[in-house]
């Protein structure tokens, strides 16, 4: 089961409040501004700033 598209529309980075998008491998949500990646575990996004990784800009899945 994938993340609900309606949920993706309302989720935002908890740090900078910017839109997040699925990563190319669909295992995380990446902030479009600060490039933090929040992992997805059991179809639940873990939106904790301290647990996010920071990745350079790469393509995300639209």
Contact map, one row per residue, 1 for C-alpha under 8 A:
11100000000000000000000000000000000000000010000000000000000000
11110000000000000000000000000000000000000010000000000000000000
11111011000000000000000000000000000000000011000000000000000000
01111111000000000000000000000000000000000000000000000000000000
00111111100000000000000000000000000000000000000000000000000000
00011111110000000000000000000000000000000000000000000000000000
00111111111000000000000000000000000000000000000000000000000000
00111111111000000001100000000000000000000000000000000000000000
00001111111000000000000000000000000000000000000000000000000000
00000111111100000000000000000000000000000000000000000000000000
00000011111110000011000000000000000000000000000000000000000000
00000000011111001111000000000010000000000000000000000000000000
00000000001111111111000000000010000000000000001000000000000000
00000000000111111000000000000000000000000000001110000000000000
00000000000011111000000000000000000000000000000010000000000000
00000000000011111100000000000000110000000000000000000000000000
00000000000111111110000000000000000000000000000000000000000000
00000000000110011111000000000011100000000000000000000000000000
00000000001110001111100000000011000000000000000000000000000000
00000001001110000111110000001111000000000000000000000000000000
00000001000000000011111000001111000000000000000000000000000111
00000000000000000001111111111100000000000000000000000000000111
00000000000000000000111111111100000000000000000000000000001110
00000000000000000000011111100000000000000000000000000000001110
00000000000000000000011111110000000000000000000000000000000000
00000000000000000000011111111000000000000000000000000000000010
00000000000000000000011111111000000000111000000000000000000000
00000000000000000000011011111100000011110000100000000000000000
00000000000000000001111001111110000011110000100000000000000000
00000000000000000001111000011111001111000000000000000000000100
00000000000110000111100000001111111110000000000000000000000000
00000000000000000111100000000111111000000000000000000000000000
00000000000000010100000000000011111000000000000000000000000000
00000000000000010000000000000011111100000000000000000100000000
00000000000000000000000000000111111110000000000000000111100000
00000000000000000000000000000110011111000000000000011110000000
00000000000000000000000000011110001111100000000000011110000000
00000000000000000000000000011100000111110000111110111000000000
00000000000000000000000000111000000011111000111000010000000000
00000000000000000000000000111000000001111111110000000000000000
00000000000000000000000000100000000000111111110000000000000000
00000000000000000000000000000000000000011111000000000000000000
11100000000000000000000000000000000000011111100000000000000000
00100000000000000000000000000000000000011111110000000000000000
00000000000000000000000000011000000001111011111000000000000000
00000000000000000000000000000000000001111001111100100000000000
00000000000011000000000000000000000001100000111110110000000000
00000000000001000000000000000000000001000000011111110000000000
00000000000001100000000000000000000001000000001111110000000000
00000000000000000000000000000000000000000000000111110000000000
00000000000000000000000000000000000001000000011111111000000000
00000000000000000000000000000000000111100000001111111100000000
00000000000000000000000000000000000111000000000000111110000000
00000000000000000000000000000000011110000000000000011111000000
00000000000000000000000000000000001110000000000000001111110000
00000000000000000000000000000000001000000000000000000111110000
00000000000000000000000000000000001000000000000000000011111000
00000000000000000000000000000000000000000000000000000011111100
00000000000000000000001100000000000000000000000000000000111110
00000000000000000000111100000100000000000000000000000000011111
00000000000000000000111101000000000000000000000000000000001111
00000000000000000000110000000000000000000000000000000000000111
